[in-house]
Amino acid sequence: MTAPVTRMQITLDAEQTARLLEWAGKGTQMEFDADCEPSGYTLEIAIGCFPAWAEAVGIGGRIDLGEIKVKLLDAEASR
């Protein structure tokens, strides 16, 4: 018997997404202006016995995005 397939859905709300894209855009612009190839950023997700949390790290430093939603989905049922 095969194990059920499960997916994880991690969601930033609209405000968090807007903050992330604005912050990332500034870092990308700095690199572009310096004639460098944009390096992008890392999105860090912390999941534990507290609410799930996200932070982004990149050329512009670190931005705290706050509490995020994490949901486990049955892949077969979500098709």
C-alpha positions, 0 to 999 in steps of 0.5 A: 500500500502506498502512502498518501501524497500530501502537499504543503501550502504556505501563504503570505497575505496580500500585505505581506506579499506587497511588502516582500515585493517592494523590499525585493525590488529595492535590492534588485534595483541596487544590484542593477544600478551597480551593473551586477546580476540580481542575486534574489533573496531567500525566504525563510519559514519557521514552523514550530509550536508557535505560529508559523513565521516568515522572513526574507534575506537578501542584498537589502538585509532582512525583512520580517514578514510575520505570521503566515498560514501553513496548511497540509493538503491531500494532493488527491482530494485537491485535484 
